[in-house]
Amino acid sequence: MTRLEPTRSGALTPRTTSPAVPPTDVSTVDSSATGSRAVGRNRRAARIIVTTIILSIAAGTVALLTAGTGQYAAGPGDVVGSLVRGVLGRTDDATVQLDAVLWSIRFPRALLALIAGACLAVAGAVMQGVFANPLAEPSIVGVNSGASVGATLVIVTGVTLTASWALPVAAFAGALVVTLLVWSLSRAGGKAAVLTLVLAGIAINAVASAVTSFLIFLGDASSREQVIFWQLGTLSGASWGSVAVTAGVFAVGFTGCLLIRTQLDVLALGDSSAASSGVRVEWLRVGAILLSCLLTGTAVAFGGVIAFVGLIVPHAIRLAVGPSHRALVPLSALGGAVLLGAADIAARTIVPFADLPIGIFTAVVGGPLFLILLRRTLRGQGARA
């Protein structure tokens, strides 16, 4: 806008002025930001609901297929009918053999696959929250290597021949002892930093692997074969007793993980920020690691060493619904159940009349899938940069 102004000599000269800028309405900006946050929350809630529905349907489908898969074929209708007869206490002469196979072999194995997968995935989600690293998993603190030492010891010494419960008990005890050893060695000044935990875990894992190898060397051909098959992961020994123990431990461990999931979100801001927010970081880290050890040790004790479930499932769920542990922990349980149940189906169907180690299929699926997710994450970081 141009206007004329007088100079000292009295002449009029033109002068350009900018138009007045109306004041900014702060309330409008605040309402716009609030609306954007509300839209974001609604979208996240919608993704969580959709993911929950999909995983729930997938878990139910996998459970039916797992129970019906094997040398004695049974369709979904047969499985549901057997469930109804078993619950109602009815018997049918035409389905006596089918019901015996399902209730003594198939149903325990299907349930153990779902529960063990949930245990491994929830433990992985908690460990990734504790270490603030999506590549973390329970094996970092020696759970798998400790379980291998305990299981190998009782197999080589022949204890499993006289006590069938010795293998899961020894595997869980080994996992717990090695985890506590890693924790004690990483403490300095009453605290255990993440870096020292990782380094101590690497060292103890190497020692435990050496001990396992030495024990295998001392064993005979039969015990060596049993150890190797157990280390590859197998659910062939599933029973109602193992299902009851695993389900009970999962209920306790899963409840504990649900109770600390909000604090894990605060821990993601850093130890200092979490401590200033009232979180007892040291106790939270101890509790989270012990819960992960409890869940993983139980799953490994009854199913052998099964890789990638605790690593890949939480990472995939995080990409789908976001990093908040409020949804990540329960959805990881569903995702782990689906993955291990599907792997069990593959283990019993790819080679006719053979029960392949389930760990082979979790590694085959988990390895490439993890690389794909890693590449997506790196591309997302490059786009943000």
C-alpha positions as a Markdown table, in Angstrom:
| # | Residue | x | y | z |
|---|---|---|---|---|
| 1 | Met | 0.0 | 0.0 | 0.0 |
| 2 | Thr | 1.5 | 3.5 | -1.0 |
| 3 | Arg | 0.9 | 6.8 | 0.7 |
| 4 | Leu | 2.4 | 10.4 | 0.4 |
| 5 | Glu | 4.4 | 11.8 | 3.4 |
| 6 | Pro | 6.0 | 15.3 | 3.7 |
| 7 | Thr | 9.8 | 15.6 | 3.9 |
| 8 | Arg | 11.7 | 18.3 | 5.8 |
| 9 | Ser | 11.7 | 20.5 | 2.7 |
| 10 | Gly | 7.9 | 20.3 | 2.5 |
| 11 | Ala | 7.8 | 18.1 | -0.6 |
| 12 | Leu | 5.6 | 15.1 | -0.7 |
| 13 | Thr | 7.3 | 11.7 | -1.4 |
| 14 | Pro | 5.6 | 8.4 | -1.9 |
| 15 | Arg | 6.2 | 5.6 | 0.8 |
| 16 | Thr | 5.1 | 2.0 | 0.6 |
| 17 | Thr | 3.7 | 0.4 | 3.7 |
| 18 | Ser | 2.8 | -3.2 | 4.2 |
| 19 | Pro | -0.8 | -4.0 | 5.0 |
| 20 | Ala | -1.7 | -4.7 | 8.6 |
| 21 | Val | -1.5 | -8.4 | 9.6 |
| 22 | Pro | -4.5 | -9.5 | 11.7 |
| 23 | Pro | -3.5 | -11.0 | 15.0 |
| 24 | Thr | -3.3 | -14.8 | 15.3 |
| 25 | Asp | -6.1 | -16.4 | 17.1 |
| 26 | Val | -4.3 | -18.7 | 19.6 |
| 27 | Ser | -7.5 | -20.6 | 20.4 |
| 28 | Thr | -7.8 | -21.5 | 16.7 |
| 29 | Val | -4.3 | -22.9 | 16.6 |
| 30 | Asp | -4.9 | -24.9 | 19.8 |
| 31 | Ser | -8.2 | -26.3 | 18.5 |
| 32 | Ser | -6.5 | -27.3 | 15.3 |
| 33 | Ala | -3.7 | -29.1 | 17.1 |
| 34 | Thr | -6.2 | -30.8 | 19.4 |
| 35 | Gly | -8.2 | -31.9 | 16.4 |
| 36 | Ser | -5.1 | -33.4 | 14.7 |
| 37 | Arg | -4.2 | -35.3 | 17.9 |
| 38 | Ala | -7.7 | -36.6 | 18.1 |
| 39 | Val | -7.6 | -37.8 | 14.5 |
| 40 | Gly | -4.3 | -39.5 | 15.2 |
| 41 | Arg | -5.6 | -41.3 | 18.2 |
| 42 | Asn | -8.7 | -42.4 | 16.3 |
| 43 | Arg | -6.5 | -43.8 | 13.6 |
| 44 | Arg | -4.3 | -45.7 | 16.0 |
| 45 | Ala | -7.4 | -47.1 | 17.8 |
| 46 | Ala | -8.8 | -48.2 | 14.5 |
| 47 | Arg | -5.6 | -50.0 | 13.6 |
| 48 | Ile | -5.5 | -51.7 | 16.9 |
| 49 | Ile | -9.1 | -52.9 | 16.6 |
| 50 | Val | -8.5 | -54.2 | 13.0 |
| 51 | Thr | -5.3 | -55.9 | 14.0 |
| 52 | Thr | -6.9 | -57.5 | 17.0 |
| 53 | Ile | -9.8 | -58.9 | 14.9 |
| 54 | Ile | -7.5 | -60.2 | 12.2 |
| 55 | Leu | -5.1 | -61.9 | 14.7 |
| 56 | Ser | -8.0 | -63.4 | 16.7 |
| 57 | Ile | -9.6 | -64.9 | 13.6 |
| 58 | Ala | -6.2 | -66.2 | 12.5 |
| 59 | Ala | -5.5 | -67.7 | 15.9 |
| 60 | Gly | -8.8 | -69.6 | 15.9 |
| 61 | Thr | -8.3 | -70.8 | 12.3 |
| 62 | Val | -4.7 | -72.0 | 13.1 |
| 63 | Ala | -6.0 | -73.8 | 16.2 |
| 64 | Leu | -8.6 | -75.7 | 14.2 |
| 65 | Leu | -6.1 | -76.5 | 11.4 |
| 66 | Thr | -3.4 | -77.6 | 13.9 |
| 67 | Ala | -5.8 | -80.0 | 15.6 |
| 68 | Gly | -7.0 | -81.4 | 12.3 |
| 69 | Thr | -3.6 | -81.9 | 10.7 |
| 70 | Gly | -1.7 | -85.1 | 10.8 |
| 71 | Gln | -1.6 | -88.7 | 9.6 |
| 72 | Tyr | -5.2 | -89.2 | 10.9 |
| 73 | Ala | -7.0 | -86.4 | 8.9 |
| 74 | Ala | -9.8 | -84.5 | 10.6 |
| 75 | Gly | -11.7 | -81.6 | 9.1 |
| 76 | Pro | -12.8 | -78.5 | 11.1 |
| 77 | Gly | -16.2 | -79.9 | 11.6 |
| 78 | Asp | -14.8 | -83.1 | 13.1 |
| 79 | Val | -12.6 | -81.0 | 15.4 |
| 80 | Val | -15.5 | -78.9 | 16.6 |
| 81 | Gly | -17.7 | -81.9 | 17.0 |
| 82 | Ser | -15.1 | -83.7 | 19.1 |
| 83 | Leu | -14.7 | -80.6 | 21.3 |
| 84 | Val | -18.5 | -80.5 | 21.8 |
| 85 | Arg | -18.6 | -84.2 | 22.7 |
| 86 | Gly | -15.7 | -83.8 | 25.1 |
| 87 | Val | -17.1 | -80.8 | 26.9 |
| 88 | Leu | -20.6 | -82.3 | 27.2 |
| 89 | Gly | -19.2 | -85.7 | 28.1 |
| 90 | Arg | -20.9 | -87.5 | 25.3 |
| 91 | Thr | -19.5 | -90.6 | 23.4 |
| 92 | Asp | -20.2 | -91.9 | 19.9 |
| 93 | Asp | -19.1 | -95.3 | 18.8 |
| 94 | Ala | -18.5 | -94.0 | 15.3 |
| 95 | Thr | -16.0 | -91.4 | 16.5 |
| 96 | Val | -14.2 | -93.1 | 19.4 |
| 97 | Gln | -10.9 | -93.4 | 17.6 |
| 98 | Leu | -11.1 | -89.9 | 16.3 |
| 99 | Asp | -11.8 | -88.5 | 19.7 |
| 100 | Ala | -9.0 | -90.5 | 21.3 |
| 101 | Val | -6.5 | -89.1 | 18.7 |
| 102 | Leu | -7.7 | -85.5 | 19.1 |
| 103 | Trp | -7.9 | -85.4 | 22.9 |
| 104 | Ser | -4.8 | -87.4 | 23.7 |
| 105 | Ile | -2.4 | -86.0 | 21.0 |
| 106 | Arg | -3.8 | -83.2 | 18.8 |
| 107 | Phe | -5.5 | -80.9 | 21.3 |
| 108 | Pro | -2.5 | -80.8 | 23.8 |
| 109 | Arg | -0.1 | -80.1 | 20.9 |
| 110 | Ala | -2.2 | -77.4 | 19.4 |
| 111 | Leu | -2.7 | -75.6 | 22.8 |
| 112 | Leu | 1.0 | -76.0 | 23.6 |
| 113 | Ala | 1.9 | -74.4 | 20.3 |
| 114 | Leu | -0.4 | -71.4 | 20.8 |
| 115 | Ile | 0.6 | -70.9 | 24.4 |
| 116 | Ala | 4.4 | -71.3 | 23.8 |
| 117 | Gly | 4.2 | -68.9 | 20.8 |
| 118 | Ala | 2.4 | -66.4 | 23.0 |
| 119 | Cys | 5.1 | -66.8 | 25.7 |
| 120 | Leu | 8.0 | -66.2 | 23.4 |
| 121 | Ala | 6.4 | -63.2 | 21.6 |
| 122 | Val | 5.4 | -61.4 | 24.9 |
| 123 | Ala | 8.8 | -62.0 | 26.3 |
| 124 | Gly | 10.4 | -60.5 | 23.2 |
| 125 | Ala | 8.2 | -57.5 | 23.3 |
| 126 | Val | 9.1 | -56.8 | 26.9 |
| 127 | Met | 12.8 | -57.3 | 26.3 |
| 128 | Gln | 12.7 | -54.9 | 23.4 |
| 129 | Gly | 11.1 | -52.4 | 25.6 |
| 130 | Val | 13.7 | -52.9 | 28.4 |
| 131 | Phe | 16.7 | -52.5 | 26.0 |
| 132 | Ala | 14.9 | -49.8 | 23.9 |
| 133 | Asn | 16.0 | -51.8 | 20.8 |
| 134 | Pro | 13.7 | -53.7 | 18.4 |
| 135 | Leu | 16.4 | -56.2 | 17.7 |
| 136 | Ala | 16.5 | -57.4 | 21.4 |
| 137 | Glu | 15.2 | -60.8 | 22.4 |
| 138 | Pro | 15.4 | -63.0 | 25.6 |
| 139 | Ser | 18.5 | -64.9 | 24.3 |
| 140 | Ile | 20.5 | -61.7 | 24.9 |
| 141 | Val | 20.5 | -62.4 | 28.7 |
| 142 | Gly | 21.3 | -66.1 | 28.2 |
| 143 | Val | 17.8 | -67.7 | 28.5 |
| 144 | Asn | 18.2 | -70.1 | 25.5 |
| 145 | Ser | 21.8 | -71.0 | 26.1 |
| 146 | Gly | 21.1 | -71.7 | 29.8 |
| 147 | Ala | 18.1 | -73.9 | 28.9 |
| 148 | Ser | 20.3 | -75.8 | 26.5 |
| 149 | Val | 22.9 | -76.5 | 29.2 |
| 150 | Gly | 20.3 | -77.8 | 31.6 |
| 151 | Ala | 18.5 | -79.9 | 29.0 |
| 152 | Thr | 21.7 | -81.3 | 27.6 |
| 153 | Leu | 22.9 | -82.2 | 31.1 |
| 154 | Val | 19.9 | -84.4 | 32.0 |
| 155 | Ile | 19.8 | -86.0 | 28.5 |
| 156 | Val | 23.5 | -87.0 | 28.5 |
| 157 | Thr | 23.4 | -88.3 | 32.0 |
| 158 | Gly | 20.3 | -90.4 | 31.3 |
| 159 | Val | 18.1 | -88.7 | 33.9 |
| 160 | Thr | 15.3 | -88.3 | 31.4 |
| 161 | Leu | 15.1 | -92.1 | 31.1 |
| 162 | Thr | 13.8 | -92.4 | 34.6 |
| 163 | Ala | 12.0 | -89.1 | 35.0 |
| 164 | Ser | 10.2 | -87.5 | 32.1 |
| 165 | Trp | 9.7 | -84.3 | 34.0 |
| 166 | Ala | 13.5 | -83.8 | 34.4 |
| 167 | Leu | 14.0 | -82.3 | 30.9 |
| 168 | Pro | 11.6 | -79.2 | 31.3 |
| 169 | Val | 12.6 | -78.7 | 34.9 |
| 170 | Ala | 16.4 | -78.7 | 34.0 |
| 171 | Ala | 15.8 | -76.5 | 31.0 |
| 172 | Phe | 13.9 | -73.9 | 33.0 |
| 173 | Ala | 16.4 | -74.1 | 35.9 |
| 174 | Gly | 19.3 | -73.6 | 33.5 |
| 175 | Ala | 17.6 | -70.6 | 31.9 |
| 176 | Leu | 17.0 | -69.0 | 35.3 |
| 177 | Val | 20.5 | -69.6 | 36.6 |
| 178 | Val | 22.2 | -68.2 | 33.5 |
| 179 | Thr | 19.9 | -65.1 | 33.5 |
| 180 | Leu | 20.7 | -64.4 | 37.1 |
| 181 | Leu | 24.4 | -64.8 | 36.5 |
| 182 | Val | 24.3 | -62.4 | 33.6 |
| 183 | Trp | 22.4 | -59.9 | 35.8 |
| 184 | Ser | 24.8 | -60.2 | 38.7 |
| 185 | Leu | 27.9 | -59.8 | 36.5 |
| 186 | Ser | 26.6 | -56.7 | 34.8 |
| 187 | Arg | 25.9 | -54.8 | 38.0 |
| 188 | Ala | 28.2 | -51.9 | 39.0 |
| 189 | Gly | 27.4 | -49.5 | 41.7 |
| 190 | Gly | 24.1 | -51.2 | 42.4 |
| 191 | Lys | 22.9 | -50.7 | 38.9 |
| 192 | Ala | 23.1 | -52.7 | 35.6 |
| 193 | Ala | 23.4 | -50.6 | 32.5 |
| 194 | Val | 22.0 | -51.8 | 29.2 |
| 195 | Leu | 25.4 | -52.0 | 27.5 |
| 196 | Thr | 27.0 | -54.1 | 30.3 |
| 197 | Leu | 24.0 | -56.4 | 30.3 |
| 198 | Val | 24.4 | -57.0 | 26.5 |
| 199 | Leu | 28.2 | -57.6 | 26.9 |
| 200 | Ala | 27.8 | -59.9 | 29.9 |
| 201 | Gly | 25.1 | -61.8 | 28.0 |
| 202 | Ile | 27.4 | -62.3 | 25.0 |
| 203 | Ala | 30.2 | -63.6 | 27.2 |
| 204 | Ile | 27.9 | -66.0 | 29.2 |
| 205 | Asn | 26.2 | -67.2 | 26.0 |
| 206 | Ala | 29.6 | -68.1 | 24.6 |
| 207 | Val | 30.6 | -70.0 | 27.8 |
| 208 | Ala | 27.2 | -71.8 | 27.9 |
| 209 | Ser | 27.5 | -72.8 | 24.3 |
| 210 | Ala | 30.9 | -74.3 | 25.0 |
| 211 | Val | 29.6 | -76.2 | 28.0 |
| 212 | Thr | 26.7 | -77.6 | 25.9 |
| 213 | Ser | 29.1 | -78.7 | 23.1 |
| 214 | Phe | 31.3 | -80.4 | 25.7 |
| 215 | Leu | 28.3 | -82.3 | 27.2 |
| 216 | Ile | 27.2 | -83.4 | 23.7 |
| 217 | Phe | 30.7 | -84.7 | 23.1 |
| 218 | Leu | 30.5 | -86.8 | 26.2 |
| 219 | Gly | 27.2 | -88.3 | 25.3 |
| 220 | Asp | 26.5 | -91.4 | 23.2 |
| 221 | Ala | 24.9 | -91.3 | 19.8 |
| 222 | Ser | 21.4 | -91.6 | 21.1 |
| 223 | Ser | 21.7 | -88.8 | 23.5 |
| 224 | Arg | 23.4 | -86.6 | 20.9 |
| 225 | Glu | 20.5 | -87.1 | 18.5 |
| 226 | Gln | 18.0 | -86.3 | 21.3 |
| 227 | Val | 19.9 | -83.1 | 22.2 |
| 228 | Ile | 20.1 | -81.9 | 18.6 |
| 229 | Phe | 16.4 | -82.6 | 18.0 |
| 230 | Trp | 15.5 | -80.7 | 21.2 |
| 231 | Gln | 17.7 | -77.7 | 20.2 |
| 232 | Leu | 15.9 | -77.5 | 16.9 |
| 233 | Gly | 12.6 | -77.2 | 18.6 |
| 234 | Thr | 9.8 | -79.8 | 18.8 |
| 235 | Leu | 6.3 | -80.1 | 20.3 |
| 236 | Ser | 6.0 | -83.9 | 19.8 |
| 237 | Gly | 6.1 | -84.5 | 23.6 |
| 238 | Ala | 3.1 | -82.3 | 24.3 |
| 239 | Ser | 0.7 | -83.5 | 27.0 |
| 240 | Trp | -2.0 | -82.1 | 29.1 |
| 241 | Gly | 0.4 | -81.8 | 32.0 |
| 242 | Ser | 2.8 | -79.7 | 29.9 |
| 243 | Val | -0.2 | -77.6 | 28.7 |
| 244 | Ala | -1.3 | -77.0 | 32.3 |
| 245 | Val | 2.1 | -75.9 | 33.5 |
| 246 | Thr | 2.7 | -73.7 | 30.4 |
| 247 | Ala | -0.7 | -72.1 | 30.7 |
| 248 | Gly | -0.3 | -71.4 | 34.4 |
| 249 | Val | 3.1 | -69.8 | 33.9 |
| 250 | Phe | 1.8 | -67.8 | 31.0 |
| 251 | Ala | -1.1 | -66.5 | 33.0 |
| 252 | Val | 1.3 | -65.2 | 35.7 |
| 253 | Gly | 3.9 | -63.8 | 33.4 |
| 254 | Phe | 1.4 | -62.2 | 31.0 |
| 255 | Thr | -0.4 | -60.5 | 33.9 |
| 256 | Gly | 2.9 | -59.2 | 35.1 |
| 257 | Cys | 3.8 | -57.8 | 31.7 |
| 258 | Leu | 0.4 | -56.1 | 31.4 |
| 259 | Leu | 1.0 | -54.4 | 34.8 |
| 260 | Ile | 4.4 | -52.9 | 33.7 |
| 261 | Arg | 3.5 | -52.1 | 30.1 |
| 262 | Thr | 2.8 | -48.4 | 30.9 |
| 263 | Gln | 6.1 | -48.0 | 32.7 |
| 264 | Leu | 7.9 | -49.5 | 29.7 |
| 265 | Asp | 6.4 | -46.7 | 27.6 |
| 266 | Val | 7.9 | -44.2 | 30.0 |
| 267 | Leu | 11.2 | -46.0 | 30.0 |
| 268 | Ala | 11.4 | -45.4 | 26.2 |
| 269 | Leu | 12.0 | -41.8 | 27.0 |
| 270 | Gly | 15.3 | -42.7 | 28.7 |
| 271 | Asp | 16.4 | -43.7 | 32.2 |
| 272 | Ser | 16.7 | -40.1 | 33.5 |
| 273 | Ser | 13.3 | -39.1 | 32.2 |
| 274 | Ala | 11.7 | -42.3 | 33.5 |
| 275 | Ala | 13.2 | -41.8 | 36.9 |
| 276 | Ser | 12.1 | -38.2 | 37.1 |
| 277 | Ser | 8.5 | -39.4 | 36.2 |
| 278 | Gly | 8.5 | -41.7 | 39.3 |
| 279 | Val | 9.5 | -45.0 | 37.6 |
| 280 | Arg | 12.0 | -47.1 | 39.6 |
| 281 | Val | 14.1 | -47.9 | 36.6 |
| 282 | Glu | 16.3 | -50.5 | 38.2 |
| 283 | Trp | 13.4 | -52.5 | 39.7 |
| 284 | Leu | 11.5 | -52.2 | 36.5 |
| 285 | Arg | 14.4 | -53.6 | 34.5 |
| 286 | Val | 14.8 | -56.5 | 37.0 |
| 287 | Gly | 11.2 | -57.3 | 37.0 |
| 288 | Ala | 10.9 | -57.2 | 33.2 |
| 289 | Ile | 13.9 | -59.4 | 32.6 |
| 290 | Leu | 12.6 | -62.0 | 35.2 |
| 291 | Leu | 9.2 | -62.0 | 33.6 |
| 292 | Ser | 10.8 | -62.6 | 30.2 |
| 293 | Cys | 13.0 | -65.3 | 31.6 |
| 294 | Leu | 9.9 | -67.0 | 33.2 |
| 295 | Leu | 7.9 | -66.9 | 29.9 |
| 296 | Thr | 10.8 | -67.9 | 27.6 |
| 297 | Gly | 12.2 | -70.5 | 30.0 |
| 298 | Thr | 8.9 | -72.3 | 30.2 |
| 299 | Ala | 8.3 | -72.3 | 26.5 |
| 300 | Val | 11.8 | -73.5 | 25.8 |
| 301 | Ala | 11.5 | -76.2 | 28.5 |
| 302 | Phe | 8.6 | -77.9 | 26.8 |
| 303 | Gly | 9.2 | -76.9 | 23.2 |
| 304 | Gly | 12.9 | -76.7 | 22.7 |
| 305 | Val | 14.9 | -73.8 | 21.4 |
| 306 | Ile | 12.5 | -72.0 | 18.9 |
| 307 | Ala | 14.1 | -69.0 | 17.2 |
| 308 | Phe | 12.8 | -65.7 | 15.8 |
| 309 | Val | 9.3 | -65.7 | 17.5 |
| 310 | Gly | 10.3 | -63.3 | 20.2 |
| 311 | Leu | 12.2 | -61.2 | 17.7 |
| 312 | Ile | 9.9 | -61.0 | 14.6 |
| 313 | Val | 6.4 | -60.9 | 16.1 |
| 314 | Pro | 6.8 | -57.8 | 18.3 |
| 315 | His | 8.6 | -56.0 | 15.5 |
| 316 | Ala | 5.8 | -56.7 | 13.1 |
| 317 | Ile | 3.1 | -55.7 | 15.6 |
| 318 | Arg | 5.0 | -52.5 | 16.3 |
| 319 | Leu | 4.9 | -51.5 | 12.6 |
| 320 | Ala | 1.2 | -52.2 | 12.5 |
| 321 | Val | -0.1 | -50.5 | 15.6 |
| 322 | Gly | 2.7 | -48.3 | 16.9 |
| 323 | Pro | 5.3 | -48.6 | 19.7 |
| 324 | Ser | 3.0 | -48.2 | 22.7 |
| 325 | His | 3.2 | -51.3 | 24.9 |
| 326 | Arg | -0.4 | -51.0 | 25.9 |
| 327 | Ala | -1.4 | -52.6 | 22.6 |
| 328 | Leu | 2.0 | -54.2 | 21.8 |
| 329 | Val | 2.1 | -56.7 | 24.7 |
| 330 | Pro | -1.4 | -58.3 | 24.2 |
| 331 | Leu | -1.2 | -58.3 | 20.4 |
| 332 | Ser | 2.2 | -59.9 | 20.5 |
| 333 | Ala | 0.6 | -62.8 | 22.4 |
| 334 | Leu | -1.9 | -63.3 | 19.6 |
| 335 | Gly | 0.8 | -62.9 | 16.9 |
| 336 | Gly | 3.1 | -65.4 | 18.5 |
| 337 | Ala | 0.4 | -67.9 | 18.9 |
| 338 | Val | -0.5 | -67.6 | 15.2 |
| 339 | Leu | 3.2 | -67.9 | 14.0 |
| 340 | Leu | 4.1 | -70.9 | 16.1 |
| 341 | Gly | 0.8 | -72.6 | 15.3 |
| 342 | Ala | 1.3 | -72.1 | 11.6 |
| 343 | Ala | 4.9 | -73.4 | 11.9 |
| 344 | Asp | 3.6 | -76.5 | 13.7 |
| 345 | Ile | 1.2 | -77.2 | 10.8 |
| 346 | Ala | 4.1 | -76.9 | 8.3 |
| 347 | Ala | 6.3 | -79.2 | 10.4 |
| 348 | Arg | 3.7 | -82.0 | 10.1 |
| 349 | Thr | 2.6 | -81.5 | 6.5 |
| 350 | Ile | 5.6 | -80.6 | 4.3 |
| 351 | Val | 7.2 | -84.1 | 4.6 |
| 352 | Pro | 4.6 | -86.9 | 4.6 |
| 353 | Phe | 4.6 | -89.1 | 7.7 |
| 354 | Ala | 7.4 | -87.0 | 9.3 |
| 355 | Asp | 7.4 | -84.6 | 12.2 |
| 356 | Leu | 10.1 | -82.1 | 11.4 |
| 357 | Pro | 11.7 | -79.8 | 14.0 |
| 358 | Ile | 9.5 | -76.7 | 14.4 |
| 359 | Gly | 12.5 | -74.4 | 14.8 |
| 360 | Ile | 13.4 | -74.9 | 11.2 |
| 361 | Phe | 10.2 | -73.3 | 10.0 |
| 362 | Thr | 10.2 | -70.4 | 12.4 |
| 363 | Ala | 13.8 | -69.6 | 11.2 |
| 364 | Val | 12.8 | -70.0 | 7.5 |
| 365 | Val | 9.8 | -67.7 | 7.9 |
| 366 | Gly | 11.3 | -65.3 | 10.5 |
| 367 | Gly | 14.7 | -64.7 | 8.8 |
| 368 | Pro | 13.4 | -63.3 | 5.5 |
| 369 | Leu | 10.5 | -61.6 | 7.1 |
| 370 | Phe | 12.8 | -59.9 | 9.5 |
| 371 | Leu | 15.0 | -58.6 | 6.7 |
| 372 | Ile | 11.9 | -57.2 | 4.9 |
| 373 | Leu | 10.8 | -55.4 | 8.1 |
| 374 | Leu | 14.3 | -54.1 | 8.7 |
| 375 | Arg | 14.5 | -52.7 | 5.2 |
| 376 | Arg | 11.1 | -51.0 | 5.7 |
| 377 | Thr | 12.3 | -49.5 | 8.9 |
| 378 | Leu | 15.5 | -48.2 | 7.3 |
| 379 | Arg | 13.6 | -46.6 | 4.4 |
| 380 | Gly | 11.3 | -44.9 | 6.9 |
| 381 | Gln | 14.3 | -43.5 | 8.8 |
| 382 | Gly | 15.9 | -42.3 | 5.6 |
| 383 | Ala | 12.6 | -40.6 | 4.6 |
| 384 | Arg | 12.4 | -38.8 | 8.0 |
| 385 | Ala | 16.0 | -37.7 | 7.8 |
